[in-house]
């Protein structure tokens, strides 16, 4: 069988194109695990401006997250706990939040938001607001 002969420049172009497409999914997956989801960014924004409980607009946004099929279970739990806030998280919600906080397979941003909601006392602390800002969409 005869070997296929390609000019060196053509072979190099094929090799570089192949490497690009092979590494593209890895780079994309890594970036997505570091970046909070859109739902988490929305929840961080709502929590950042929270005073005692979510505003009516905030509750509408949280309900959209809960109803969205694209939201994962943790996002739905976080949004539900935020909807129920009355100066602090309810005992039932605290148990669910603790589950997220203790789940090492959950993304760090989800665990962090769960902890902020869990420890909430009327409004997020200054330290919590700084953490929330890192989860909020860039302006």
C-alpha positions as YAML, in Angstrom:
chain: A
units: angstrom
residues:
- id: 1
  name: UNK
  ca: [0.00, 0.00, 0.00]
- id: 2
  name: UNK
  ca: [1.30, 3.42, -0.94]
- id: 3
  name: UNK
  ca: [1.70, 6.04, 1.76]
- id: 4
  name: UNK
  ca: [-0.21, 9.27, 1.25]
- id: 5
  name: UNK
  ca: [2.22, 12.10, 0.68]
- id: 6
  name: UNK
  ca: [1.23, 15.62, 1.71]
- id: 7
  name: UNK
  ca: [3.26, 18.78, 1.53]
- id: 8
  name: UNK
  ca: [4.79, 19.57, 4.93]
- id: 9
  name: UNK
  ca: [2.80, 22.80, 5.28]
- id: 10
  name: UNK
  ca: [-0.48, 20.97, 4.61]
- id: 11
  name: UNK
  ca: [0.37, 18.22, 7.11]
- id: 12
  name: UNK
  ca: [1.25, 20.85, 9.73]
- id: 13
  name: UNK
  ca: [-2.04, 22.67, 9.12]
- id: 14
  name: UNK
  ca: [-3.99, 19.43, 9.60]
- id: 15
  name: UNK
  ca: [-2.08, 18.65, 12.80]
- id: 16
  name: UNK
  ca: [-2.64, 22.11, 14.28]
- id: 17
  name: UNK
  ca: [-6.34, 22.09, 13.35]
- id: 18
  name: UNK
  ca: [-6.77, 18.67, 14.94]
- id: 19
  name: UNK
  ca: [-5.04, 19.78, 18.14]
- id: 20
  name: UNK
  ca: [-7.26, 22.86, 18.32]
- id: 21
  name: UNK
  ca: [-10.47, 20.83, 18.11]
- id: 22
  name: UNK
  ca: [-9.22, 18.17, 20.52]
- id: 23
  name: UNK
  ca: [-8.31, 20.73, 23.19]
- id: 24
  name: UNK
  ca: [-11.33, 23.01, 22.64]
- id: 25
  name: UNK
  ca: [-13.79, 20.96, 24.77]
- id: 26
  name: UNK
  ca: [-11.26, 20.70, 27.61]
- id: 27
  name: UNK
  ca: [-10.74, 24.47, 27.71]
- id: 28
  name: UNK
  ca: [-14.47, 25.12, 27.52]
- id: 29
  name: UNK
  ca: [-15.26, 22.65, 30.31]
- id: 30
  name: UNK
  ca: [-12.61, 24.14, 32.56]
- id: 31
  name: UNK
  ca: [-13.87, 27.69, 32.02]
- id: 32
  name: UNK
  ca: [-17.46, 26.68, 32.74]
- id: 33
  name: UNK
  ca: [-16.60, 25.08, 36.10]
- id: 34
  name: UNK
  ca: [-14.83, 28.26, 37.22]
- id: 35
  name: UNK
  ca: [-17.66, 30.56, 36.15]
- id: 36
  name: UNK
  ca: [-20.93, 30.61, 38.06]
- id: 37
  name: UNK
  ca: [-24.02, 29.68, 36.07]
- id: 38
  name: UNK
  ca: [-26.40, 32.41, 34.94]
- id: 39
  name: UNK
  ca: [-28.85, 31.26, 37.64]
- id: 40
  name: UNK
  ca: [-26.16, 31.54, 40.32]
- id: 41
  name: UNK
  ca: [-25.16, 34.99, 39.05]
- id: 42
  name: UNK
  ca: [-28.80, 36.11, 39.32]
- id: 43
  name: UNK
  ca: [-29.12, 34.70, 42.84]
- id: 44
  name: UNK
  ca: [-25.88, 36.39, 43.91]
- id: 45
  name: UNK
  ca: [-27.21, 39.71, 42.59]
- id: 46
  name: UNK
  ca: [-30.51, 39.27, 44.44]
- id: 47
  name: UNK
  ca: [-28.71, 38.28, 47.64]
- id: 48
  name: UNK
  ca: [-26.28, 41.21, 47.34]
- id: 49
  name: UNK
  ca: [-29.14, 43.72, 47.44]
- id: 50
  name: UNK
  ca: [-31.23, 41.74, 49.98]
- id: 51
  name: UNK
  ca: [-32.61, 43.46, 53.06]
- id: 52
  name: UNK
  ca: [-34.54, 41.04, 55.32]
- id: 53
  name: UNK
  ca: [-36.23, 39.22, 52.40]
- id: 54
  name: UNK
  ca: [-36.21, 39.29, 48.57]
- id: 55
  name: UNK
  ca: [-38.08, 42.07, 46.76]
- id: 56
  name: UNK
  ca: [-41.16, 41.13, 44.69]
- id: 57
  name: UNK
  ca: [-38.99, 41.39, 41.56]
- id: 58
  name: UNK
  ca: [-36.34, 39.20, 43.21]
- id: 59
  name: UNK
  ca: [-38.99, 36.60, 44.04]
- id: 60
  name: UNK
  ca: [-40.15, 36.58, 40.42]
- id: 61
  name: UNK
  ca: [-36.58, 36.01, 39.25]
- id: 62
  name: UNK
  ca: [-36.13, 33.22, 41.81]
- id: 63
  name: UNK
  ca: [-39.35, 31.55, 40.65]
- id: 64
  name: UNK
  ca: [-38.05, 31.58, 37.07]
- id: 65
  name: UNK
  ca: [-34.89, 29.79, 38.27]
- id: 66
  name: UNK
  ca: [-36.98, 27.21, 40.15]
- id: 67
  name: UNK
  ca: [-39.21, 26.58, 37.11]
- id: 68
  name: UNK
  ca: [-36.36, 26.48, 34.57]
- id: 69
  name: UNK
  ca: [-35.56, 22.94, 33.45]
- id: 70
  name: UNK
  ca: [-31.96, 24.03, 32.85]
- id: 71
  name: UNK
  ca: [-31.50, 24.76, 36.59]
- id: 72
  name: UNK
  ca: [-29.85, 21.98, 38.54]
- id: 73
  name: UNK
  ca: [-31.16, 20.63, 41.86]
- id: 74
  name: UNK
  ca: [-28.80, 22.78, 43.95]
- id: 75
  name: UNK
  ca: [-29.83, 25.93, 42.08]
- id: 76
  name: UNK
  ca: [-33.49, 25.12, 42.70]
- id: 77
  name: UNK
  ca: [-32.79, 24.49, 46.40]
- id: 78
  name: UNK
  ca: [-30.86, 27.76, 46.72]
- id: 79
  name: UNK
  ca: [-33.57, 29.75, 44.91]
- id: 80
  name: UNK
  ca: [-36.27, 28.13, 47.06]
- id: 81
  name: UNK
  ca: [-34.41, 28.91, 50.28]
- id: 82
  name: UNK
  ca: [-34.01, 32.52, 49.15]
- id: 83
  name: UNK
  ca: [-37.74, 32.76, 48.33]
- id: 84
  name: UNK
  ca: [-38.53, 31.64, 51.89]
- id: 85
  name: UNK
  ca: [-36.18, 34.12, 53.60]
- id: 86
  name: UNK
  ca: [-37.71, 36.16, 56.39]
- id: 87
  name: UNK
  ca: [-34.67, 37.78, 58.02]
- id: 88
  name: UNK
  ca: [-33.02, 34.34, 58.08]
- id: 89
  name: UNK
  ca: [-33.34, 30.89, 56.52]
- id: 90
  name: UNK
  ca: [-36.02, 28.53, 57.80]
- id: 91
  name: UNK
  ca: [-35.02, 25.39, 59.70]
- id: 92
  name: UNK
  ca: [-36.14, 23.17, 56.79]
- id: 93
  name: UNK
  ca: [-34.14, 25.22, 54.30]
- id: 94
  name: UNK
  ca: [-31.10, 25.20, 56.60]
- id: 95
  name: UNK
  ca: [-31.04, 21.40, 56.46]
- id: 96
  name: UNK
  ca: [-31.05, 21.48, 52.64]
- id: 97
  name: UNK
  ca: [-28.46, 24.27, 52.55]
- id: 98
  name: UNK
  ca: [-26.20, 22.27, 54.89]
- id: 99
  name: UNK
  ca: [-26.43, 19.39, 52.42]
- id: 100
  name: UNK
  ca: [-25.11, 21.63, 49.64]
- id: 101
  name: UNK
  ca: [-22.43, 23.11, 51.90]
- id: 102
  name: UNK
  ca: [-21.16, 19.62, 52.78]
- id: 103
  name: UNK
  ca: [-21.27, 18.27, 49.21]
- id: 104
  name: UNK
  ca: [-17.67, 18.33, 47.99]
- id: 105
  name: UNK
  ca: [-18.85, 17.51, 44.45]
- id: 106
  name: UNK
  ca: [-20.96, 20.71, 44.30]
- id: 107
  name: UNK
  ca: [-19.31, 23.72, 42.65]
- id: 108
  name: UNK
  ca: [-17.57, 26.05, 45.11]
- id: 109
  name: UNK
  ca: [-19.87, 28.95, 44.20]
- id: 110
  name: UNK
  ca: [-22.96, 26.89, 45.05]
- id: 111
  name: UNK
  ca: [-21.45, 25.85, 48.40]
- id: 112
  name: UNK
  ca: [-20.49, 29.46, 49.14]
- id: 113
  name: UNK
  ca: [-23.96, 30.82, 48.33]
- id: 114
  name: UNK
  ca: [-25.52, 28.07, 50.46]
- id: 115
  name: UNK
  ca: [-23.31, 29.13, 53.39]
- id: 116
  name: UNK
  ca: [-24.23, 32.80, 52.96]
- id: 117
  name: UNK
  ca: [-27.95, 31.98, 52.99]
- id: 118
  name: UNK
  ca: [-27.49, 29.55, 55.89]
- id: 119
  name: UNK
  ca: [-25.76, 32.16, 58.09]
- id: 120
  name: UNK
  ca: [-27.90, 35.12, 56.98]
- id: 121
  name: UNK
  ca: [-29.04, 37.50, 59.71]
- id: 122
  name: UNK
  ca: [-31.32, 40.13, 58.12]
- id: 123
  name: UNK
  ca: [-28.83, 40.94, 55.35]
- id: 124
  name: UNK
  ca: [-25.51, 39.69, 54.01]
- id: 125
  name: UNK
  ca: [-22.42, 40.83, 55.92]
- id: 126
  name: UNK
  ca: [-19.75, 42.98, 54.26]
- id: 127
  name: UNK
  ca: [-17.58, 39.88, 53.81]
- id: 128
  name: UNK
  ca: [-20.54, 38.03, 52.27]
- id: 129
  name: UNK
  ca: [-21.18, 40.92, 49.88]
- id: 130
  name: UNK
  ca: [-17.57, 40.73, 48.70]
- id: 131
  name: UNK
  ca: [-17.98, 37.00, 48.02]
- id: 132
  name: UNK
  ca: [-21.27, 37.64, 46.23]
- id: 133
  name: UNK
  ca: [-19.64, 40.25, 44.00]
- id: 134
  name: UNK
  ca: [-17.25, 37.60, 42.68]
- id: 135
  name: UNK
  ca: [-20.30, 35.53, 41.64]
- id: 136
  name: UNK
  ca: [-22.19, 38.41, 40.03]
- id: 137
  name: UNK
  ca: [-22.01, 39.18, 36.31]
- id: 138
  name: UNK
  ca: [-19.14, 41.43, 35.30]
- id: 139
  name: UNK
  ca: [-20.19, 44.98, 34.47]
...
